């Protein structure tokens, strides 16, 4: 383990978080609120981050082990410090609740312990939704884009932080790849902000909802979420951008290169869109009698399907009151999630495709054992190692859900509440069903239960292994 390079990068992470706090600080000053909660949080970040930044590594190479450790520790430290402004401002007096809200923000989960978000100060509200944008693409990808990070293996950090079974460079240099990703991310955020402004949103609401959409997070400035605006235009804009941010960002890069037709050759994208279309149609038909007809059913179904499969978590209605078929279609979509290389959570469409094909492959092997075939995805043969890693990830994912539900039952809540709360947290979605439905929150859970859910949110956002690696003694050995 190259401890010096790990500490040096962690120092840069803390200094970056101090820099990011300037934005909510400016919002607080603009609205005539106290800047002290942010200043007092920035002070230890600057001191500790500055001290760690002076730790100069003898070797700057960064390998997979260091990459996992840096990402895991960075997200833990950012969440721990990011919760402080909420406590100091009095918006969320209890630290464990503030930590839950902060982790939910950075991991772009959107689960909340707040019953009335509209009473929050403007500065803390800005920070709450800004954490979605920061966590959406990944803070270490951001640092790689703006700072001259040393080491030729920084791609290992990106692989640990960017969602999906594999991460490849768009261009030969990892730093340039990070810049391209963040440029696309920023431009799409600004475009959505303009569209929301055209729909009558204030600049404050427009930019914050764009932050939450871009990070596929789901926090809102309104207690009733997007449904508070009652605007078909705003719902359509937000739903469409949720769909876009749920797509692989490599596809946007292909469009920039003038290879737009190649985008439609993406097997993952075609499956993603097909699942959305089938789910919207099925739910619209199922709820048409209770929402005023098929067209209204399409309106609500399109928004809720895109918000769940993109793991954003906005809502325009109480889908927990929908028929059982529609409710459980949404639960299945919670598992699926968005595309690899997007800001969405869940298992990812690419993994679902590989899992499905691997099961078909095994069935064919039972019938024709002498026939040797490979699993193909996106026009390429999938390596046995990739198939194994997808299977291991799926099994670990399901085991974590089972264990967390078992622990949550100690709080005495019903199975549907606990199961969907666990799925919502590890898939970084936000709302579940019953007590944690779109009109509910997670405040009723005990401190131990909230810690379980916080852990799940981090596991889901970092795709399990960077967090689990921190608990392995062999990771911390020098050799």
C-alpha positions as CSV (number, residue, x, y, z in Angstrom):
1,X,0.0,0.0,0.0
2,X,1.4,3.4,-1.0
3,X,0.2,5.3,2.0
4,X,1.7,8.6,1.0
5,X,-0.1,8.8,-2.3
6,X,-3.4,7.9,-0.6
7,X,-3.0,10.6,2.1
8,X,-1.9,13.2,-0.5
9,X,-5.0,12.5,-2.6
10,X,-7.3,12.6,0.5
11,X,-5.8,16.0,1.2
12,X,-6.9,17.2,-2.2
13,X,-10.3,15.7,-1.6
14,X,-10.8,17.7,1.6
15,X,-9.5,20.9,0.1
16,X,-11.9,20.4,-2.8
17,X,-14.8,20.0,-0.4
18,X,-13.8,23.2,1.3
19,X,-13.9,24.9,-2.2
20,X,-17.3,23.4,-3.0
21,X,-18.7,24.8,0.3
22,X,-18.2,28.3,-1.1
23,X,-21.2,27.9,-3.3
24,X,-23.8,27.3,-0.5
25,X,-22.0,30.0,1.5
26,X,-22.6,32.4,-1.4
27,X,-26.2,31.4,-1.5
28,X,-26.6,31.9,2.2
29,X,-25.1,35.4,1.9
30,X,-27.3,36.2,-1.1
31,X,-30.4,35.4,0.9
32,X,-29.2,37.3,4.0
33,X,-28.4,34.1,6.1
34,X,-25.5,33.4,8.4
35,X,-22.4,32.0,6.6
36,X,-20.9,30.7,9.9
37,X,-22.1,27.0,9.5
38,X,-20.1,26.8,6.2
39,X,-17.1,28.8,7.5
40,X,-16.7,26.6,10.6
41,X,-16.9,23.5,8.4
42,X,-14.4,24.9,5.9
43,X,-11.8,25.6,8.6
44,X,-11.0,22.0,9.6
45,X,-11.2,20.9,6.0
46,X,-8.6,23.5,5.0
47,X,-6.3,22.6,8.0
48,X,-6.5,18.8,7.6
49,X,-6.6,18.9,3.8
50,X,-3.6,21.3,3.7
51,X,-1.6,19.1,6.1
52,X,-2.3,15.9,4.1
53,X,-1.6,17.7,0.8
54,X,2.0,18.3,2.1
55,X,2.6,14.6,2.4
56,X,4.7,14.0,-0.7
57,X,4.7,10.4,-2.1
58,X,8.0,8.9,-3.1
59,X,6.2,7.0,-5.8
60,X,3.2,8.5,-7.6
61,X,1.9,5.3,-9.3
62,X,-1.6,4.5,-8.2
63,X,-2.7,0.8,-8.6
64,X,-6.1,-0.9,-8.1
65,X,-5.6,-1.4,-4.3
66,X,-4.8,2.3,-3.6
67,X,-7.6,3.3,-6.0
68,X,-10.2,1.4,-4.0
69,X,-8.9,2.7,-0.7
70,X,-8.8,6.3,-1.8
71,X,-12.3,6.2,-3.2
72,X,-13.7,4.5,-0.1
73,X,-12.0,6.8,2.4
74,X,-12.7,9.9,0.3
75,X,-16.5,9.3,0.4
76,X,-16.5,8.6,4.1
77,X,-14.6,11.7,4.9
78,X,-16.6,14.0,2.6
79,X,-19.9,12.7,4.1
80,X,-18.6,13.1,7.7
81,X,-17.6,16.7,7.1
82,X,-20.5,17.5,4.7
83,X,-23.0,16.8,7.5
84,X,-21.6,19.5,9.8
85,X,-23.3,22.6,8.2
86,X,-26.7,21.0,8.7
87,X,-26.0,20.6,12.4
88,X,-24.4,24.0,12.9
89,X,-27.3,25.8,11.1
90,X,-29.9,23.9,13.2
91,X,-31.7,22.7,10.1
92,X,-30.9,19.1,11.1
93,X,-29.9,19.2,14.8
94,X,-28.9,15.5,15.3
95,X,-25.7,14.5,13.6
96,X,-26.8,11.0,12.7
97,X,-29.8,12.5,10.8
98,X,-27.5,15.1,9.1
99,X,-25.1,12.3,8.2
100,X,-28.0,10.3,6.7
101,X,-29.1,13.3,4.6
102,X,-25.5,14.0,3.5
103,X,-24.7,10.5,2.5
104,X,-28.0,10.3,0.7
105,X,-27.0,13.5,-1.1
106,X,-23.5,12.5,-2.1
107,X,-24.5,9.0,-3.1
108,X,-27.4,10.5,-5.2
109,X,-29.9,8.3,-3.3
110,X,-32.4,11.0,-2.3
111,X,-33.8,9.2,0.7
112,X,-34.6,11.7,3.4
113,X,-35.3,12.1,7.1
114,X,-36.9,15.5,6.6
115,X,-40.7,15.9,6.7
116,X,-40.8,19.5,5.7
117,X,-37.9,20.5,3.5
118,X,-39.4,23.9,2.8
119,X,-38.4,25.2,6.2
120,X,-34.7,24.8,5.6
121,X,-32.4,27.7,5.2
122,X,-31.6,28.6,1.6
123,X,-27.9,28.0,2.1
124,X,-28.3,24.5,3.5
125,X,-31.0,23.7,0.9
126,X,-28.4,24.6,-1.8
127,X,-25.8,22.4,-0.2
128,X,-28.3,19.6,0.2
129,X,-29.1,19.5,-3.5
130,X,-25.6,20.5,-4.7
131,X,-24.3,17.3,-3.0
132,X,-26.2,15.4,-5.7
133,X,-24.4,17.1,-8.5
134,X,-21.0,16.6,-6.8
135,X,-21.6,12.9,-6.1
136,X,-23.2,12.2,-9.5
137,X,-20.1,12.0,-11.6
138,X,-17.8,11.5,-8.6
139,X,-15.6,13.9,-6.7
140,X,-12.4,12.1,-7.6
141,X,-13.2,12.3,-11.3
142,X,-13.8,16.0,-10.7
143,X,-10.4,16.3,-9.0
144,X,-8.7,14.4,-11.9
145,X,-10.3,16.9,-14.3
146,X,-9.1,20.1,-12.7
147,X,-5.9,19.2,-10.9
148,X,-2.6,17.8,-12.3
149,X,-2.8,14.5,-10.4
150,X,0.4,12.6,-10.7
151,X,0.5,8.9,-11.6
152,X,-0.1,7.0,-14.8
153,X,-2.7,4.7,-13.2
154,X,-5.4,7.2,-12.1
155,X,-7.8,5.2,-14.2
156,X,-8.0,2.8,-11.2
157,X,-9.7,5.6,-9.2
158,X,-12.1,6.2,-12.0
159,X,-13.0,2.5,-12.2
160,X,-13.7,2.5,-8.5
161,X,-15.9,5.6,-8.6
162,X,-17.7,5.5,-12.0
163,X,-20.7,3.1,-11.9
164,X,-20.8,0.1,-14.2
165,X,-19.1,-3.3,-14.7
166,X,-16.2,-1.7,-16.7
167,X,-14.8,1.7,-17.2
168,X,-12.7,2.5,-20.2
169,X,-10.9,5.6,-21.3
170,X,-12.6,7.8,-23.9
171,X,-9.1,9.1,-24.9
172,X,-5.6,7.7,-24.0
173,X,-5.1,9.9,-20.9
174,X,-7.4,9.4,-17.8
175,X,-7.2,13.0,-16.9
176,X,-8.5,14.1,-20.4
177,X,-11.3,11.5,-20.1
178,X,-12.3,13.0,-16.8
179,X,-12.5,16.4,-18.3
180,X,-14.6,15.2,-21.2
181,X,-17.0,13.5,-18.8
182,X,-17.4,16.6,-16.6
183,X,-17.8,18.9,-19.6
184,X,-20.7,16.8,-20.9
185,X,-22.1,16.7,-17.4
186,X,-21.9,20.5,-16.9
187,X,-23.3,21.3,-20.4
188,X,-26.3,19.0,-19.9
189,X,-27.0,20.5,-16.5
190,X,-26.9,24.1,-17.9
191,X,-29.2,23.1,-20.8
192,X,-31.7,21.6,-18.3
193,X,-31.6,24.7,-16.2
194,X,-32.5,26.9,-19.2
195,X,-35.4,24.6,-20.1
196,X,-36.7,24.7,-16.4
197,X,-36.4,28.5,-16.4
198,X,-38.6,28.6,-19.6
199,X,-41.2,26.6,-17.7
200,X,-41.6,29.3,-15.0
201,X,-39.2,28.0,-12.3
202,X,-37.2,30.5,-10.3
203,X,-33.5,30.5,-11.0
204,X,-32.9,29.0,-7.5
205,X,-35.3,26.2,-8.0
206,X,-34.2,25.6,-11.6
207,X,-30.5,25.2,-10.9
208,X,-31.1,23.0,-7.8
209,X,-33.5,20.7,-9.6
210,X,-31.0,20.5,-12.5
211,X,-28.3,19.5,-9.9
212,X,-30.6,16.8,-8.6
213,X,-31.6,15.5,-12.0
214,X,-28.0,15.5,-13.3
215,X,-26.8,13.5,-10.3
216,X,-30.0,11.3,-10.6
217,X,-30.5,12.2,-6.9
218,X,-34.1,13.2,-6.3
219,X,-33.9,15.8,-3.5
220,X,-36.3,18.7,-4.2
221,X,-36.9,22.2,-2.8
222,X,-40.5,21.3,-2.3
223,X,-42.1,18.8,0.1
224,X,-44.3,17.4,-2.7
225,X,-41.3,17.2,-5.1
226,X,-41.8,17.9,-8.7
227,X,-45.6,17.3,-8.3
228,X,-45.8,20.6,-6.3
229,X,-45.5,22.6,-9.6
230,X,-48.4,20.8,-11.3
231,X,-46.8,21.4,-14.7
232,X,-46.8,18.9,-17.6
233,X,-44.0,20.9,-19.3
234,X,-41.7,20.7,-16.2
235,X,-42.5,17.1,-15.6
236,X,-41.6,16.2,-19.3
237,X,-38.4,18.2,-19.2
238,X,-37.2,16.6,-16.0
239,X,-38.3,13.1,-17.0
240,X,-36.5,13.5,-20.3
241,X,-33.3,14.7,-18.7
242,X,-33.5,11.9,-16.1
243,X,-33.6,9.5,-19.1
244,X,-30.5,11.2,-20.6
245,X,-28.5,11.2,-17.4
246,X,-29.4,7.5,-17.1
247,X,-27.6,6.8,-20.4
248,X,-23.9,5.9,-20.8
249,X,-21.9,9.2,-21.2
250,X,-19.7,7.5,-23.8
251,X,-22.7,7.7,-26.1
252,X,-22.7,11.5,-25.8
253,X,-19.1,11.6,-26.6
254,X,-19.8,9.6,-29.8
255,X,-22.4,12.3,-30.7
256,X,-19.8,15.0,-30.2
257,X,-17.5,13.1,-32.6
258,X,-20.3,13.1,-35.2
259,X,-21.0,9.4,-34.8
260,X,-24.6,9.8,-33.8
261,X,-25.7,6.7,-35.8
262,X,-23.3,4.5,-33.7
263,X,-25.3,5.4,-30.6
264,X,-28.3,3.4,-31.8
265,X,-26.1,0.3,-32.2
266,X,-25.6,0.2,-28.4
267,X,-27.3,-2.9,-27.2
268,X,-27.5,-1.6,-23.7
269,X,-29.3,1.6,-24.8
270,X,-31.8,-0.4,-26.9
271,X,-32.6,-2.6,-23.9
272,X,-32.8,0.4,-21.6
273,X,-35.3,2.2,-23.9
274,X,-37.3,-1.0,-24.5
275,X,-37.7,-1.6,-20.7
276,X,-38.8,2.0,-20.2
277,X,-41.3,1.8,-23.1
278,X,-42.8,-1.5,-22.0
279,X,-43.0,-0.4,-18.3
280,X,-44.7,2.9,-19.2
281,X,-47.3,1.2,-21.4
282,X,-48.1,-1.5,-18.8
283,X,-48.4,1.0,-15.9
284,X,-50.5,3.5,-18.0
285,X,-52.9,0.7,-18.9
286,X,-53.0,-0.5,-15.3
287,X,-53.7,2.9,-13.7
288,X,-55.8,4.6,-16.4
289,X,-59.1,4.0,-14.5
290,X,-57.8,5.8,-11.3
291,X,-56.0,8.8,-12.9
292,X,-58.6,10.0,-15.5
293,X,-57.8,8.1,-18.6
294,X,-55.0,6.6,-20.7
295,X,-53.3,9.9,-21.6
296,X,-53.1,10.9,-17.9
297,X,-51.8,7.4,-17.2
298,X,-49.0,7.9,-19.7
299,X,-48.1,11.2,-18.1
300,X,-47.7,9.7,-14.6
301,X,-46.3,6.4,-15.8
302,X,-43.6,8.1,-18.0
303,X,-42.4,10.3,-15.1
304,X,-42.4,7.6,-12.4
305,X,-40.8,4.9,-14.7
306,X,-37.9,7.3,-15.7
307,X,-37.4,8.5,-12.1
308,X,-37.2,5.0,-10.8
309,X,-35.1,3.3,-13.5
310,X,-32.7,6.3,-13.6
311,X,-32.7,6.0,-9.7
312,X,-33.4,9.7,-9.4
313,X,-36.4,9.5,-7.0
314,X,-38.5,12.6,-7.8
315,X,-42.2,12.1,-7.7
316,X,-45.3,13.7,-9.1
317,X,-47.9,11.6,-7.4
318,X,-48.2,9.0,-4.6
319,X,-47.4,5.8,-6.6
320,X,-47.7,3.8,-3.4
321,X,-51.5,4.0,-3.9
322,X,-51.3,2.5,-7.4
323,X,-52.5,-1.1,-8.1
324,X,-50.2,-3.9,-7.1
325,X,-49.0,-4.6,-10.6
326,X,-47.8,-1.0,-11.1
327,X,-46.1,-0.9,-7.7
328,X,-44.1,-4.1,-8.3
329,X,-43.1,-3.1,-11.8
330,X,-41.5,-0.1,-10.1
331,X,-39.8,-2.3,-7.6
332,X,-38.4,-4.5,-10.4
333,X,-37.1,-1.3,-12.1
334,X,-35.3,-0.4,-8.8
335,X,-33.1,-3.4,-9.3
336,X,-32.4,-2.7,-13.0
337,X,-31.2,0.9,-12.7
338,X,-29.6,2.9,-15.5
339,X,-26.8,2.3,-17.9
340,X,-23.1,1.7,-17.1
341,X,-21.1,4.9,-17.2
342,X,-24.1,7.1,-16.2
343,X,-24.9,8.8,-13.0
344,X,-27.6,6.3,-12.2
345,X,-27.6,3.5,-9.6
346,X,-29.0,0.0,-9.5
347,X,-27.5,-3.1,-10.9
348,X,-27.1,-1.4,-14.3
349,X,-28.7,-2.6,-17.6
350,X,-25.4,-4.0,-18.9
351,X,-25.1,-6.3,-15.9
352,X,-28.7,-7.4,-16.4
353,X,-28.0,-8.2,-20.0
354,X,-24.9,-10.2,-19.2
355,X,-26.7,-12.1,-16.4
356,X,-29.6,-13.0,-18.7
357,X,-27.2,-14.2,-21.4
358,X,-25.1,-16.2,-19.0
359,X,-28.2,-18.0,-17.8
360,X,-29.2,-18.8,-21.4
361,X,-25.6,-19.9,-22.1
362,X,-25.8,-22.4,-19.1
363,X,-29.1,-23.7,-20.3
364,X,-27.8,-24.3,-23.8
365,X,-24.7,-26.0,-22.4
366,X,-27.0,-28.4,-20.5
367,X,-28.8,-29.3,-23.7
368,X,-25.7,-29.2,-26.1
369,X,-22.7,-29.7,-23.8
370,X,-20.3,-30.2,-26.7
371,X,-21.2,-27.0,-28.4
372,X,-18.8,-24.2,-27.3
373,X,-20.2,-20.7,-27.6
374,X,-19.2,-17.3,-26.1
375,X,-21.4,-14.7,-24.6
376,X,-21.6,-11.6,-26.8
377,X,-22.4,-8.0,-25.6
378,X,-22.1,-4.8,-27.7
379,X,-20.7,-6.8,-30.6
380,X,-17.8,-8.2,-28.5
381,X,-17.2,-11.5,-26.8
382,X,-17.5,-11.1,-23.0
383,X,-14.5,-12.6,-21.1
384,X,-15.1,-15.3,-18.5
385,X,-13.6,-12.9,-15.9
386,X,-16.2,-10.3,-16.7
387,X,-19.0,-12.8,-16.5
388,X,-17.7,-14.0,-13.1
389,X,-17.4,-10.5,-11.8
390,X,-21.0,-9.7,-12.8
391,X,-22.2,-12.9,-11.1
392,X,-20.2,-12.2,-8.0
393,X,-21.5,-8.6,-7.9
394,X,-25.1,-9.7,-8.3
395,X,-24.8,-12.4,-5.6
396,X,-23.2,-9.9,-3.2
397,X,-25.8,-7.3,-4.0
398,X,-28.7,-9.6,-3.2
399,X,-26.9,-10.9,0.0
400,X,-26.5,-7.4,1.3
401,X,-30.2,-6.6,0.7
402,X,-31.2,-9.8,2.5
403,X,-28.9,-9.1,5.5
404,X,-29.9,-5.4,5.8
405,X,-33.6,-6.4,5.7
406,X,-32.9,-8.8,8.5
407,X,-31.3,-6.1,10.6
408,X,-34.0,-3.6,9.8
409,X,-36.7,-6.0,11.1
410,X,-35.3,-5.3,14.5
411,X,-37.1,-2.0,14.3
412,X,-40.4,-3.8,14.1
413,X,-41.5,-2.4,10.7
414,X,-43.4,-4.3,8.0
415,X,-41.6,-6.4,5.4
416,X,-42.5,-4.2,2.4
417,X,-41.3,-1.1,4.1
418,X,-38.0,-2.7,5.1
419,X,-37.4,-4.5,1.8
420,X,-38.1,-1.5,-0.4
421,X,-36.1,0.8,2.0
422,X,-33.1,-1.5,1.6
423,X,-33.5,-1.7,-2.2
424,X,-34.0,2.1,-2.4
425,X,-30.8,2.7,-0.5
426,X,-28.4,0.2,-2.2
427,X,-29.8,1.1,-5.6
428,X,-29.5,4.8,-4.7
429,X,-33.2,5.5,-5.6
430,X,-34.8,7.4,-2.7
431,X,-38.4,6.4,-2.1
432,X,-39.7,2.9,-1.6
433,X,-43.2,1.7,-0.6
434,X,-45.4,1.9,2.4
435,X,-43.8,4.0,5.2
436,X,-40.9,5.0,3.0
437,X,-43.1,5.7,0.0
438,X,-43.0,9.0,-2.0
439,X,-45.0,10.8,0.6
440,X,-43.1,9.3,3.6
441,X,-39.5,9.5,4.9
442,X,-36.9,7.6,6.8
443,X,-37.0,9.6,10.1
444,X,-38.9,6.9,12.0
445,X,-35.9,4.4,11.8
446,X,-33.7,4.0,14.9
447,X,-30.0,5.1,14.9
448,X,-28.7,1.5,14.3
449,X,-31.2,1.1,11.4
450,X,-30.1,4.5,9.9
451,X,-26.5,3.4,10.1
452,X,-27.3,0.2,8.2
453,X,-29.1,2.3,5.5
454,X,-26.2,4.8,5.3
455,X,-23.8,1.8,4.8
456,X,-26.0,0.5,2.1
457,X,-26.1,3.9,0.3
458,X,-22.3,4.0,0.2
459,X,-22.1,0.4,-0.9
460,X,-24.5,1.0,-3.8
461,X,-22.9,4.2,-5.0
462,X,-19.4,2.8,-4.9
463,X,-20.5,-0.6,-6.3
464,X,-19.8,-2.5,-3.1
465,X,-16.1,-3.4,-3.3
466,X,-14.3,-0.1,-2.6
467,X,-16.2,0.1,0.7
468,X,-15.8,-3.6,1.6
469,X,-12.1,-3.5,0.8
470,X,-11.6,-1.0,3.7
471,X,-12.4,-3.9,6.1
472,X,-9.9,-6.3,4.7
473,X,-6.6,-6.4,6.7
474,X,-4.6,-7.6,3.6
475,X,-5.4,-4.3,1.9
476,X,-3.6,-2.3,4.5
477,X,-0.3,-4.2,4.2
478,X,2.6,-2.3,2.7
479,X,3.3,-5.1,0.2
